[in-house]
Amino acid sequence: MKATEVRAGLLFPRAVQAIRITRRRQPLAGGPAETEVAYLITSVIACHISSD
């Protein structure tokens, strides 16, 4: 997971943080590995987030 502050000019006017989650997995039956990427854009600043 990578998180960063959002710069002005992003098409989400109140966005403060953008997060990218990359997941790689290898199927148990064999075959090529798969990569899945998810993005999250939020208006909540990091100091207001807790793990609770």
N, C-alpha and C positions, 0 to 999 in steps of 0.2 A: 504494500500500500504506500502510495506517495501522496502527500498533501502539500498544497502551496497556496499562497495568497493570490487573489485574482487581480489582474491589472485592469485599468480603465480600458474600455473599448470592447469588452466581452458583451455578447448580445443578451446578457442577463443583468439588468440594471442594478439590482441589489445584491448581486453575488459578492461574497467576501472570500470564500475558500472553494477550491476545486480539488477533488480527490479522485485518484485513479487506482483501481484495484485490479491486479493482474493475477489470474489463476491458471496454472498449467497442470494438466493431468494426463496420465498415461492409462489408456483403457486396459483392464485386466485381461481381456481376451486378445491383447496384442494390437497391432496397428500403430499408426502415427500418433504422436502426442498432440493434444489439443490445447489451445490457448484461448481463454475467455477474458475479455476486458470489460469492466463496468466503470462508469463515471458518475460522480456525485457532485452537484453544485449546491452550495448552501449559503445562506445569509448570516449564519451563526459564526461569531468569531471564536477562535480556539480557546481563549480563556474562559468562555462560558460553557464549554463542553466538559462533561465528567463521564467516568466509566460506570457510574452507578445506575 
